[in-house]
Amino acid sequence: MNTAETDTEGAALATPAPGDSPSAVQARLMPPRLVGALMALLDVVAVVAATAAGLFIRWHFADYFEKDLQVDLQLLAVAGLAVLAVNGSLGLYPGYGLSAPERFRRRLLGVVLVFAVVAAWDYLLQHGLWSRVVTVGACALALMLTPFLNDLLRRLLQASGRWGVPAAVYATSPEAVDEVVHLLRRRHELGFVPVVGLLDADSGRTCSVPLKRPSLLPRGGRGGIEHVFVYMPQVGPDGWERAVDRVAAPRIYLIPNLNGRRSLWVQAMDLQGTLALSHSDNLLDTRKIAIKRVIDFALAVPLLVLLAPLLLTIAALVRLTSAGPALFVQQRVGRDGKRFGAYKFRTMVPDAEAQLAAFLAAHPASQVEYETYRKLRDDPRVTMIGRLLRRYSLDELPQLLNVVRGEMSLVGPRCYLPGEIPDMGGQEEIVLKVKPGITGFWQVSGRNRTTFAERVEMDVYYIRNWSVAFDLYILYETVWAVLTARDAY
């Protein structure tokens, strides 16, 4: 099973509690149509607000245009209707079953298409309300508002246990059922809440969900189960066919035994009755690497300029509150195993390594913690200002210089120390094919709550499933993680 995609918000609250019956769990979930309607309403609010902001700017800075309230209202109506039509056709209401990067990609595509419709409507009717500058500004505002509002709604529903639809798991043993149940609970943002396990025969063994025969499965409809996950890794094609025929649910998801493989952008093909899966290794394509480099440079340079006052302030605070330089340069391993100096604001005392060795020798429990996570929650070496910088990831801002120099990317695998390479379980050959990132998939998927092995696994997952949309999603989630200081120390 693919365990690379750790949940981004802690334990799922929309899963059955001990003693909960499947019917009780189903009753707690909000109907998908109502969730979709709420999401659609928020999309209309976001797009109409962005469009109204664009019109306000247009009239404020171009007084020579004649204001026409009726035309303005027509334009707002077009924007609202367009977002309903576009995002509805993209399957975003409510979007159950979409991975977080794919959902984010569709939202970005939807906003761009909506404002293309708005601009085309204005051009065809020759109202002259919409300029290119206003279009870009309103579109940028909507690109921020639509994912934010819908993510906020999703998180609120998850926290109250009302997000998702009931799902069944069909497998050959209770242990196999538990594997899939564990995965679905970790990936609770997909919206599948496992409420029952299905077996070929009765079993008295324990399982994390109630066990039933497929013949006892409530069919689709009100109170029924429409989504069934089939996991039978040791069964051949004929066994799969029999299982699918026996379950006979409206939505069946076949899970092959492909642990940690490429999965995010895989597409199915029909070769005259034979199933084929297509996938591209994007980060090994020189053209895609060039696109990633252009994006890195285009974002890093403006960020350095805008953040210059903040960077200077932090540097002064580091110097004033503890002895030593403001910047700390540490040798890290980059693409193709090349070493480089990664810049960070100093967050520790000058003799940090010596203090660490002495502290771990005197505290065996901390030794185990450090070997597992490569971090200490209560690290005695961290300075007062250093704790604040680490909590909000401000200590990593100087790495924008590494991005400009081409040694790092904004998004990528973890920036590993030379001494950590032997502990990567043979995955270093894959991880070191690309540049490390300031942020990455592991930072938004549990951060310091993840073990070292899990971070390596998530880095491999990121490389095998990379896309521009995946990078944009990680940057978006990084903002959430930094603002909430989630799992940071």
Number of C-alpha atoms within 10 A of each C-alpha: 16 19 16 22 20 23 18 22 19 14 14 20 16 26 26 21 12 8 8 13 15 18 12 13 20 24 13 14 21 15 16 18 11 12 21 18 14 16 24 23 15 19 24 21 17 24 27 23 19 25 28 18 15 23 21 14 15 18 14 11 9 11 9 8 13 9 13 10 9 9 13 17 13 12 23 21 15 18 26 23 15 22 26 21 13 20 24 16 11 15 15 21 19 24 23 19 18 17 16 19 20 17 21 22 17 20 23 22 16 24 27 20 17 24 22 16 17 21 19 13 16 19 14 9 8 10 14 11 22 20 15 9 12 18 21 14 17 23 23 15 19 26 20 15 19 25 21 16 15 20 15 12 17 20 15 13 18 21 15 13 19 24 31 29 23 24 24 31 28 29 22 18 18 22 14 21 27 19 17 23 26 15 18 22 22 19 23 27 26 19 25 24 28 34 25 25 28 27 19 15 11 10 13 7 9 11 17 19 25 16 24 18 16 19 13 10 19 14 16 14 9 9 13 15 22 20 21 26 26 24 24 20 15 9 12 9 8 8 12 16 10 11 20 17 10 12 22 17 20 12 13 18 14 13 14 14 13 11 11 16 14 20 15 19 15 12 11 10 12 9 8 6 7 7 9 10 10 10 14 14 14 16 20 14 10 10 11 16 15 12 11 19 17 12 14 19 18 12 14 20 14 11 13 18 10 11 12 12 11 13 18 11 11 18 17 13 14 23 14 13 12 18 11 15 14 18 17 17 14 13 14 19 24 26 16 14 17 12 16 16 15 24 20 19 23 24 23 22 16 15 10 13 12 10 14 16 11 10 16 15 12 11 10 11 10 18 18 13 15 17 12 14 18 13 17 19 14 10 15 13 19 18 17 13 18 23 18 17 20 18 17 18 20 17 24 17 19 19 24 26 17 20 24 19 11 13 21 26 26 26 23 23 30 23 21 19 13 14 9 13 16 10 12 16 11 10 15 19 14 13 28 22 16 20 26 25 21 23 22 27 31 28 25 25 26 22 19 20 19 18 19 19 14 19 26 23 21 25 24 24 24 25 22 23 20 22 20 15 17 21 20 16 21 25 18 16 20 22 13 14 22 18 12 12 16 22 19 19 21
